[in-house]
Each structure stands twice: as C-alpha cells, then as structure tokens.
Amino acid sequence: MRHKAGRIVAVLLVLLIIVGGGAVAAIYQKNSLAHVYFHKLTDKTEKTTPVATTDKTASSTIDETKLKAQLKRLQFVGNVAVIQDGKLVYQQPYGQDPQKNTKTATTEYQIGAMQNTLTAAAVMQLVKDGKLDLTTPVSKYYPLDNADASVTVGSLLEMTSGLTLDVLPASELNKDVIAWNLANATVTTTGQYNFKTVNYALLSGIIAQASGVSYQKFIKDTLLQPAGVKHTGFVTSAAVQSKLAPSFTYDKASDSASAVTQDTLFQTMNDQLGSKQLYTTASDMAQLTHYITSSSFVGEKYMQQGAMAKEGTAYTGRLTIDGSRLVSRADFAGYHNALAFTGDGKTGVVLLSNYQKDGSLSDTAKAILKIVQKND
C-alpha cells in the first residue's frame, strides 16, 4: 500500500509542477514529455487497436458502369482485377455461384494451364542466367524411350516435343507427377504441335534440376516474392483446396449446375502438376503478369523467346501476343480464367471464375481492357 501511495504522490507532484495546460498534456497529448513521464510513473502502456490490412487500390477513372455491363452480359461469376499503369486500381467479386458462396476481393482460385505462363517465365530466367539452354535435349535431364536430340527443352515449351500421355491419372493427389509422367509418357512425331500437359510437368522438374532448388521454391523466390503477391500458393492438400472458391460445371441441356468433386479436381490436377498446382487471386495474377512482363524481370527479348506465344500459333497457356495485346486463358475443372493486357504489361484485366455458363471469358477480358484504355 505504501508503495502504491508513493506512486500516486509522485504523479500528483508531476502534475503540480506542470503549469498551465501541463496536466492536460500529461494525460492527452501523446507527443508531450509530460505524457511520457505520466505513463512511466503510472506504469501504463499504450493500448492500440490493430489496423486490419487490406489490399489497397490506387485511384482510378475506370467507367465502372461499362465494366459491369460487360460482366453482366457474360453472366460472369467470380473476381475481376484491373491494373492501370502498373497500379492495382480495381478488384471486386461479381455475381453468385450456384451455392451463393461469399466472395471477397481476395477470394482464391485455381488457374490451371495459366500457370504455364509462370513456368515458362521461370525457364527464361534460368536461360538468362546461363543455367539452362532451350536447345538442350530433354534426355540430359530425363530418360525417355524413343526420344532423340530433337526433343529439347524448347520443344517442351512449344508443346512440339511429340510427347503424349493418354493414361487416366488417379484421383488421389499425386505428390510426384514427374515420376508418373515418365512412367507413362510416349514419344510420337516431334515437331508438330500437340497440347499435352506432360510437357510442362517435365519442365517443372527441369527447373528444379537447373536451379538446384524445388520447382515450388524457385517459383516463390523468382516470381511470387519479387512481385509482392500475398494470396498465391500451391494446392498441396485437400485442406488447402477447401479454402479456395469451389468450382462448378454447367450442363446446358438440363440448365443445371453441379459442384466439381474433390476426386475429379485432384484427377485433373494430377494430369498437370499435381500438388504443384497454383492458386491465386485476380489481383495477384494481375500483379504477377505485370511483373514478368516488366523490364525488371528478364526483359522483352527473353520473354518473347520462350514465355510468349506468337499470334496465330497454337495455345499453350503462355502469354499470347494478340496484335497489340497480351492474352491468356485457361479452363480447369470448373474454373475459367482469362486475362488481357497491353503489350507492355502495364495495363490489364484479369478474370477468375468458378462458374461459367456460356460465352467467352477471353473476349470479355479484351472488351474490358478497351474500356480501361479509354480511361488511361
């Protein structure tokens, strides 16, 4: 009691010493010396309320009425993000899926073959660093029956390797898709385009061998962290998948929707990258696209050499040069994704959907890009 009484007396003395508005300053003016002494003597600490952090968007002059009209015309369900001059200016959920799941600006989706863009960008980083050569035969990294020197790293990127794989994968999430692909892949005619996911599955393993770290770590260190994304990762388990927006398929004949089962989803994942499959948000995908097309990454020369597909060539999931635009799209077990950016990658739109009835998501992305460009 004596100790407590002494502390109270000391406080009173300090308040008496402070003249004029000093007593008020001791209590309320947090930057004043009197306030500091007051809290030291009373052994009180500042209590602050944590500020919730959100993904902030810069100011924008986008005509939202026209943007939403395009989304309504498509009956779009999902998330949209827009970047203008390198800055995120718009990110919103739109529409409702059959289960009316709540969506926020940071709702996460699987992106399917759109991940090929990031895989190709990672390959070109290694090419720029001198750790990988597109002309190197795949046999340097993996033994393949009937594969000659024409089956190169570059042919995997272009999907002209002749590799094919028609075996149906298991519905349990595969942790080692490369071994499964090697065990089941065959080589047909090299030099002809044939979209087969085995090509990019093997590229993920080649990235690991060339870099000395796992594919996941290289993607994180080379792309995700430098781009500053916060809501992107790998679907390594059912627990991770359960946190993403669930996907649905639509049957036009019966005008009905069905939720994609976990078995179907995992089987589709195993046909691509298994547990290496990426999830992301619309805003993160916009930031990633902006980053890999910027001069601070590998530069235009290397991107066009391997991470971009030329206009009119077969689709691989990479960024496609479509006139003055860069576009990409992917349909994956009920997920439907598309993006359209200006050629310099500074302005663009990303659409990620978990339920699409009809229409072209790619055309809608291009239409929204025009709206955004008019307001640049």
C-alpha positions in Angstrom: 0.0 0.0 0.0 2.8 2.4 0.9 4.5 1.7 -2.5 1.2 2.4 -4.3 0.6 5.6 -2.3 4.1 6.8 -3.1 3.5 6.3 -6.8 0.3 8.4 -6.6 2.0 11.2 -4.7 4.8 11.2 -7.3 2.2 11.6 -10.1 0.5 14.4 -8.2 3.8 16.2 -7.8 4.5 15.9 -11.6 1.1 17.3 -12.4 1.6 20.2 -9.9 5.0 21.0 -11.4 3.5 21.2 -14.9 1.9 24.7 -15.2 -0.9 26.0 -17.4 -2.2 23.2 -19.6 0.5 20.8 -18.5 -1.8 18.5 -16.6 -3.9 18.1 -19.7 -0.8 17.5 -21.8 0.4 14.8 -19.4 -2.7 12.8 -20.0 -3.9 13.6 -23.5 -1.0 14.9 -25.6 0.8 11.7 -26.5 3.8 13.5 -28.1 4.5 15.7 -25.0 7.2 15.0 -22.5 4.7 15.3 -19.7 2.7 12.5 -21.2 5.8 10.2 -21.3 6.5 10.9 -17.6 2.9 10.4 -16.7 2.8 6.9 -18.2 6.2 5.9 -16.8 5.1 6.8 -13.3 1.7 5.2 -13.5 3.2 2.1 -15.2 0.7 2.3 -18.0 1.3 1.2 -21.6 -0.3 2.5 -24.7 -3.1 0.2 -25.9 -3.5 0.3 -29.7 -6.1 -1.4 -31.8 -4.5 -3.4 -34.6 -5.4 -2.0 -38.0 -6.7 -4.6 -40.4 -4.5 -4.7 -43.5 -6.2 -4.9 -46.9 -5.0 -4.9 -50.5 -5.3 -1.3 -51.3 -6.1 0.0 -54.8 -5.0 3.2 -56.4 -7.4 5.9 -57.6 -9.0 5.1 -61.0 -11.0 6.8 -63.7 -12.5 3.5 -65.0 -16.1 3.6 -66.2 -17.4 1.0 -63.8 -20.9 1.2 -65.4 -19.5 -0.1 -68.7 -17.2 -2.6 -66.9 -20.1 -4.1 -65.0 -22.3 -4.1 -68.2 -19.7 -6.4 -69.8 -19.6 -8.7 -66.9 -23.4 -8.8 -66.7 -23.6 -9.6 -70.5 -21.4 -12.6 -69.9 -23.3 -13.6 -66.7 -19.8 -13.6 -65.1 -19.3 -15.2 -61.7 -16.0 -14.7 -60.0 -13.4 -11.9 -59.4 -12.1 -9.2 -61.6 -8.9 -7.1 -61.1 -7.6 -4.2 -63.2 -4.2 -2.7 -63.3 -3.6 0.7 -64.8 -0.1 2.0 -65.5 1.3 -0.7 -63.2 -1.0 0.0 -60.3 -3.9 -2.0 -59.0 -7.0 0.2 -59.4 -9.9 -2.2 -59.2 -10.6 -5.6 -57.6 -14.1 -6.9 -56.9 -16.1 -10.1 -56.8 -19.1 -10.2 -59.1 -22.1 -12.5 -59.5 -23.1 -15.6 -57.5 -22.2 -19.2 -58.0 -24.9 -22.0 -57.5 -24.2 -22.3 -53.8 -24.1 -18.5 -53.3 -20.7 -18.7 -51.7 -19.5 -15.4 -50.3 -16.6 -13.9 -52.2 -14.3 -11.0 -51.3 -11.6 -9.1 -53.2 -9.1 -11.8 -52.1 -11.0 -15.0 -52.9 -8.6 -17.5 -54.3 -9.0 -19.8 -57.4 -7.0 -22.4 -59.2 -5.7 -21.2 -62.5 -5.0 -24.4 -64.4 -2.9 -24.1 -67.6 -2.5 -20.3 -67.0 0.3 -21.5 -64.7 2.2 -22.4 -67.8 2.9 -18.7 -68.2 4.8 -18.6 -64.9 6.6 -21.9 -65.6 7.8 -20.5 -69.0 8.8 -17.3 -67.3 10.8 -19.3 -64.8 12.5 -21.2 -67.6 13.5 -18.0 -69.3 15.0 -16.7 -66.0 17.3 -19.7 -66.0 18.1 -19.2 -69.7 19.0 -15.6 -69.0 21.2 -16.7 -66.1 23.0 -19.2 -68.3 21.7 -22.2 -66.3 19.5 -23.6 -69.0 19.5 -23.8 -72.8 16.4 -24.2 -74.9 18.3 -26.4 -77.4 19.4 -28.9 -74.8 17.9 -32.4 -75.3 15.5 -33.4 -72.6 17.5 -36.6 -72.3 20.1 -34.6 -70.3 17.5 -34.4 -67.5 15.2 -37.4 -68.0 15.5 -40.7 -69.9 12.6 -41.1 -72.5 12.1 -44.1 -74.6 12.3 -43.3 -78.4 13.2 -39.7 -77.7 16.1 -38.3 -79.8 18.0 -35.0 -79.7 15.1 -33.2 -81.3 13.1 -33.5 -78.1 14.5 -30.4 -76.5 13.7 -28.0 -73.6 12.4 -25.6 -76.1 10.1 -28.2 -77.7 8.5 -28.7 -74.3 7.8 -25.0 -74.1 6.2 -25.0 -77.6 4.5 -28.4 -77.0 6.1 -29.7 -80.2 8.1 -32.4 -78.4 5.9 -35.3 -79.6 5.4 -36.4 -76.0 1.9 -37.8 -75.3 0.3 -39.3 -72.3 -3.2 -40.8 -72.5 -3.3 -42.7 -69.2 -6.0 -41.5 -66.8 -4.4 -40.4 -63.5 -5.5 -41.4 -60.0 -8.0 -39.2 -58.1 -5.7 -39.1 -55.0 -3.5 -36.0 -55.1 -0.1 -37.0 -56.6 3.0 -35.6 -54.9 5.3 -36.8 -57.7 3.7 -36.2 -61.0 7.1 -36.3 -62.8 7.7 -40.0 -62.0 4.2 -40.8 -63.1 4.6 -38.9 -66.3 7.9 -40.6 -67.1 6.4 -44.0 -66.5 3.5 -43.4 -68.8 4.7 -40.9 -71.5 5.4 -42.0 -75.1 7.0 -40.1 -78.0 5.2 -39.8 -81.3 6.0 -37.3 -84.1 8.4 -34.5 -83.0 7.9 -31.0 -84.4 4.1 -31.0 -84.6 2.1 -29.1 -82.0 0.2 -31.3 -79.6 -1.1 -29.8 -76.3 -0.1 -32.4 -73.7 0.4 -31.4 -70.0 3.3 -33.8 -69.7 5.5 -31.1 -71.4 5.1 -28.6 -68.6 5.2 -31.3 -65.9 8.7 -32.2 -67.1 9.6 -28.5 -67.3 8.9 -28.2 -63.6 11.4 -30.9 -62.9 14.0 -29.4 -65.3 13.6 -26.1 -63.5 14.4 -27.9 -60.2 17.5 -29.6 -61.6 18.8 -26.4 -63.3 18.2 -24.2 -60.3 19.2 -26.6 -57.6 16.0 -26.0 -55.6 12.5 -27.3 -55.9 10.1 -26.0 -58.5 7.9 -24.5 -55.8 10.8 -22.7 -54.1 12.1 -21.3 -57.4 8.7 -20.0 -58.4 8.3 -18.4 -54.9 11.8 -16.9 -54.9 11.9 -15.8 -58.5 8.3 -14.7 -59.2 5.9 -14.6 -56.2 8.1 -12.7 -53.7 9.6 -10.2 -56.1 6.1 -9.5 -57.5 4.8 -8.8 -53.9 1.8 -11.1 -54.1 0.2 -12.2 -50.9 -2.5 -14.6 -51.7 -0.8 -17.1 -54.1 0.5 -20.6 -53.3 0.3 -24.3 -54.1 -2.6 -26.7 -53.6 -0.7 -29.3 -51.6 -3.6 -30.9 -49.9 -7.4 -31.2 -49.6 -7.2 -28.7 -46.6 -5.6 -26.1 -48.9 -8.2 -26.7 -51.6 -11.1 -26.3 -49.2 -10.1 -22.7 -48.6 -10.5 -21.8 -52.3 -13.6 -20.9 -54.2 -15.3 -24.2 -55.0 -15.8 -24.8 -58.7 -19.0 -25.8 -60.7 -19.8 -27.2 -64.1 -22.9 -26.2 -66.1 -25.0 -28.5 -68.2 -26.7 -26.6 -70.9 -29.2 -29.3 -71.9 -30.7 -29.5 -68.4 -29.8 -25.9 -67.4 -28.3 -27.2 -64.2 -25.1 -26.8 -62.2 -23.0 -29.4 -60.4 -20.2 -29.0 -57.9 -16.9 -30.4 -59.0 -16.0 -33.3 -56.7 -12.6 -33.5 -54.9 -11.8 -36.7 -56.8 -12.5 -35.1 -60.2 -10.5 -32.0 -59.2 -7.5 -34.0 -58.0 -7.5 -36.2 -61.0 -7.4 -33.1 -63.2 -4.6 -31.7 -61.1 -2.6 -34.9 -61.4 -2.9 -34.6 -65.2 -1.0 -31.4 -64.9 1.3 -30.6 -62.0 -0.4 -32.4 -59.1 0.4 -30.8 -55.7 2.5 -28.1 -57.6 -0.8 -26.6 -58.9 -1.1 -22.9 -58.1 -3.9 -21.0 -56.6 -4.2 -17.2 -56.7 -6.4 -14.2 -56.6 -7.4 -11.9 -59.5 -5.3 -9.1 -58.1 -2.3 -11.3 -57.5 -2.5 -12.7 -61.1 -2.6 -9.1 -62.4 0.5 -8.2 -60.4 2.3 -11.3 -61.5 1.5 -10.6 -65.1 2.7 -7.0 -64.8 5.9 -8.2 -63.0 7.0 -10.9 -65.5 6.4 -8.5 -68.5 8.3 -5.6 -66.9 11.9 -4.7 -67.7 12.8 -5.5 -64.1 12.3 -9.2 -64.8 14.1 -10.9 -67.7 13.2 -8.3 -70.4 11.3 -8.4 -73.6 14.0 -10.4 -75.5 13.8 -13.5 -73.2 10.0 -13.2 -72.7 9.3 -13.3 -76.4 11.9 -16.1 -76.9 10.1 -18.5 -74.7 7.4 -17.2 -72.3 5.2 -15.7 -75.0 3.5 -17.4 -77.9 3.3 -15.6 -81.2 0.0 -14.5 -82.7 -1.7 -17.3 -84.6 0.4 -20.1 -83.0 -1.2 -23.0 -81.0 -2.3 -22.2 -77.5 -0.1 -23.5 -74.6 -1.2 -21.5 -71.6 1.6 -19.0 -72.1 1.0 -15.3 -72.8 -0.1 -14.9 -76.4 0.8 -11.9 -78.5 -2.5 -10.9 -79.9 -2.0 -7.8 -82.0 -1.0 -5.1 -79.6 -2.3 -7.1 -76.6 -1.1 -10.0 -74.4 -3.7 -12.5 -73.6 -4.0 -15.8 -71.8 -6.9 -18.2 -70.8 -7.5 -21.5 -69.1 -10.4 -23.8 -68.3 -9.7 -26.2 -65.5 -12.2 -28.5 -63.7 -15.0 -25.8 -63.4 -12.5 -22.9 -63.1 -12.4 -20.5 -66.0 -9.7 -17.8 -66.2 -8.7 -15.2 -68.7 -6.6 -12.0 -68.9 -5.9 -9.3 -71.4 -3.0 -6.8 -71.1 -1.4 -4.1 -73.1 1.7 -5.1 -74.9 4.0 -3.5 -72.3 2.2 -5.3 -69.5 1.4 -2.1 -67.6 -2.4 -2.1 -68.0 -4.6 -5.1 -68.0 -7.6 -7.0 -66.6 -7.8 -10.5 -65.0 -11.0 -12.5 -64.7 -11.1 -15.6 -62.5 -14.3 -17.6 -62.3 -15.6 -20.7 -60.5 -18.8 -21.0 -62.6 -19.3 -20.0 -66.2 -22.5 -20.8 -68.1 -21.6 -19.7 -71.6 -19.7 -17.1 -73.6 -16.1 -16.2 -74.0 -14.2 -15.0 -70.9 -11.3 -14.1 -73.1 -13.4 -11.8 -75.3 -14.8 -10.2 -72.2 -11.3 -9.5 -70.8 -10.4 -7.9 -74.1 -13.6 -5.8 -74.1 -12.9 -4.6 -70.5 -9.3 -3.8 -71.5 -10.6 -1.4 -74.1 -12.8 0.3 -71.5 -9.8 0.7 -69.2 -7.5 2.0 -72.0 -10.1 4.7 -72.9 -9.8 6.0 -69.4 -6.0 5.8 -69.1 
